[in-house]
Amino acid sequence: MFRKLVDRAILQYKVTTKSDLHIGGHTTVEPAEVDNPVIKNTEGYPIIPGSSLKGVMRTEVERLLKGLDIKVCDVFDNESYGGCNECPVCYLFGGKDLASSIRIKDAVADNKKTLIRDSVAIDRQTRKARDGGKYDIEAVPRGTIFKGTITIENTGIESDGYLYDHAKLGGLLGLIDFFNACSGNIGHAVSRGFGEVEIEIEKLNLITAQDYLDGKYEGSEYSPQTDEYQDLKSNAAADWSKYVKEDKHVCQEG
């Protein structure tokens, strides 16, 4: 947890499927069930787990920063397993001993509609269908809309006595834009055309400690269609860029 709460950003987000989407759930033992069902909530609506989105975003920002020769940790490295706690990626998504600033709640579909896609496992040696290799996949169809919430605790990053205002917010919003521009994918079988999605921010509330004192518990609301939102986004992006370029990150690579 964070010892001091300066501000909190609450973002309402929407995910629109651009192709069929399969994120698997637990297989049931009931008869006539599909071989590979999609994950659903207790009411039967398909969901995109927040952990799935967060994992994709973390991997993407790690690769981007490494491409810029900015030192970040490798969560799978034996020396810094789980994160180093000190690099830009850990400041966004958490490290071994550092709580994540970004919390992504599951996105829930606006309807229960799914479809069944037939598939066949191919024997690589014979290049023919493997015996008993026919199976089916449940998928959420193209055009389905999911909605959820993202929370960012303390949107700024303080380093060496300097506060990079809203840097975490800028890092996340820029990452979403990059993901969309590159036709981002999530879930299973993306190499076969599954899982292309678009992520949009529908509303952002920025709540400060002063808002709490003043009884303004919803803080300041920003809509993406307004100049105020675009100014906030632009300034936050500049803060993130300045932080990753100028800060002397002490993350040690394994």
N, C-alpha and C positions, 0 to 999 in steps of 0.2 A: 504493500500500500504506500501512498504518498503522504509524507508527513505534513505537507502544506498544500491546501487547495487554493490555487490562484483563480483558475477559471475552469469551466467545463463546456465542451462543445458537444451538442447532441444533433446528429445528422439523420434525417429520415431519408433512406435510400430505396431505390427501385432497381430491380434487375429484370430485364426483358430478354427472353430467349430468342436468339437469331437462328438457331437450329435446334433440333431435338436435343434434350438434355437428360443424361442419366447420372444421378449420384445415388449409389447403392445403399440400401438398407439391409436389415437382417432378413435372411431367407426364412420363410415360415415353413411349418410342416403340414399345413392344411392342404387337402387335395385340390387339384386344379389351379393351384397358384402358379404365377409366372416364375420362371427360373431365377431371374435377376430383377427383383422389384426395386422401385425407387424408394428413397427414405421419405417417410411421412410423419406428421405429428399425430397426436392421439385422436384428432378429429378427422383424420384421413386426408388432409391436405398435404401435397408434396412440399418439401422444404429444401432450402439450400442452407446447410449448416454454416454458422458463422465461422467455424474452424476451417471449413473448406475455402471460403473467401480469404480469410486471414492468411492461410498457408500459401495461397497463390500470390497474394500481395507481398508477403515477406520474401518469398523466393525471387519475385520480380525486382524488388528494390535492391536486394543483395546483388543480383546480377548487374543491374544498372550501375550501382556505385562501384563495383569492381571494374566495370568497363570504363569508368572514369578514373581508375587508379586510386580510388579512395579506399583506405584500409577498413575492412569490416570483418567480423568474425564468421567462422563457418560452424554452424550449430552441430554439424556431424563430426567435427574434428575432435579427436580424443582429448586434446589439451583444453579446448574451450567448449566442451559438450554442453549444449543447451544455451549457449550464448555467452559473450564475454562481459556483458552488463554495461559497456562503455562506448560502443561504436554507435553510429547513427541508426543502424537497423535495430539495435537493442533499445535505444531510446524510444523508437516507435512501437515495436512489437514485443518488447520484453527480452530478458536474458535469463541466465541460470538463477540469479538471485535478485532480479529486477522485474517488478510487476510490469505488465504491458500497459502502455498509455492508451492504446487503442483496443476497444472492446466491441466486437461485432456480434450482434444478436442474429439468430437464425432469421432468414427471410422466408416468408410463408406465401405460397401461391394464392392467387385470387380465385381459383376454382380447383376442382378435384379431377379434372380431365387428364387422362394419360392415354398412351397408345402402346401397342406391342410390336416390337421389331424382331423379326426372325433373323437368326445368325447361325453360322456353321463354322465349327473349328476345322482348320485346314492342317493336314499332315504336311510338314515342311519337306519331308523326303519324297513323298509320292505326289505332292502338290494336288492331292484330292481330299475330299471331305473325310475327316477322321470318323471311324466307326463310332456311333453313338455321340457324334460331335454336334448334333443339332441342338440348339438352345434358343431361348427367346429372352428379350430384354424389354422391360417396361421403361418407357421414356415419357418425359413431359414435352408436349409438342411445341413447335416454334410459335412465338407470339404470346406465350404465357408470361404473366407479370407476377413477380415476387416482390414483397415489401418487407423492410426490416429497419433496424436502428443501429447506428454506430455512435459510440461515446468516446470522446478523447479527454482524458484527464490532464489538466495543465498543458495547454496548447503551445506554450513557449518552451524553449530549452535554455537553461542558464549554464554558462560555461566560463570559467575563469573570471567571474564577476560581471560578465556581459550577458544580457538577456536577449535572445533571438525570439522576438515576439511572434507568436502563432506559427513557429517553424514546423511543429508537428502537423498542424492543420494543413499547411502548405505542402508538406511532404505527401500526405495522404491524398489531397485533392489532385495534385499533379500526377500521382501514381495512377489514380482512377482514369484521368484523361489519357495517359499513355497506354493503359490497358485497353481502353476503348479504341484508340487510334490504331492499335496493332491487332484488332479483331481478337480480343482475349478469349480464352477458353477455360472452362472448369469442368471437373467431373471425369467420367469414364469415356473411353473410345474417342478421344478428340482427334486421333489420326484418321478416323473414319467419318469425320464430319460432325460428330456430336459436340455439344457443349459450348458453342459460340454464344456469348451473352454480351449485353451492354449494361453498364452500371450508371445510374443517374442519381444525383442528389436533388431531392425535391424541396427540402427545407433545412435550414440550419439555425439552431438556437445557441447563442453564446452567452453563458451565464457566469458572472464573476462573483467573487466573495462580497463585493460591495452590493451587488444585486440582492444577495441573500439578506444583507443587513437592511436594505431598503424595502424588503418584501416583494421584490420583482423576481419571483421564482422561475419565470420563463425566460428571463434575461432579455436580450435583444434578438429579434427574429430577422433572418435574412432569406430572401427568396432568390433563386438563381436568375430570375428575370430582371432583377433590380441592379442599378448602378452600385448600390451599397455592397451587395454581395460580390460583384465583380472586383470592386476596390479591395475588399477584405481578402479575396482569393489571390489577387495580384500581389498584395503586400505580404501575405503569408508565404507565397511561393518565393518571393525575394528573400524572406527571412530564412527559409529552408536552404536555398541555394547558398546564401552567405555562410550559414552554419557549416554545411558539408565542405565548402571550399576553404574556409578560413580556420576552422577549429582544428587544433592539433590532437587528433584522435589517438588514444593510447592503446587501442585494441592491439593485442599481440596475436599474430597468426601462428598456427601450429606448425 
